[in-house]
Amino acid sequence: MNGTRRTTVVYAVVLGVLVAAAGAFVALFLIERSAASEVGGQVTVTERELSGARDRLGTARSTVDELADDEQVLRDEVDALRACADPTKASIDAVRAGDDQALSDSIDQMILYCGR
């Protein structure tokens, strides 16, 4: 009977170790499931933030495109004004110099470049 009792004790110890291991695995599983749920929530929040950032980026790109168009319009306006400024300066110089022909030529240029 001593051999049977020893076998029973060994089985009881092995069973206790297996139950403890199973309990540890269940605890680890529950902890990891909770952590996975938390990570899933963080991913959802990050995706929402990323979506908002994409929307803001799209708006910013649109604004940049509009500003680039406005810049080109202003550059064209500056070029037109500069083309008008040169004959205007020439007419002022012609008046100061008393040169009627240069004044007439510069006025013709002003009519050409400054007329809208």
Secondary structure, DSSP 4 states (H G I P E B T S, - for coil): -HHHHHHHHHHHHHHHHHHHHHHHHHHHHHHHHHHHHHHHHHHHHHHHHHHHHHHHHHHHHHHHHHHHHHHHHHHHHHHHHHHHHHHHHHHHHHHHHT-HHHHHHHHHHHHHHH--
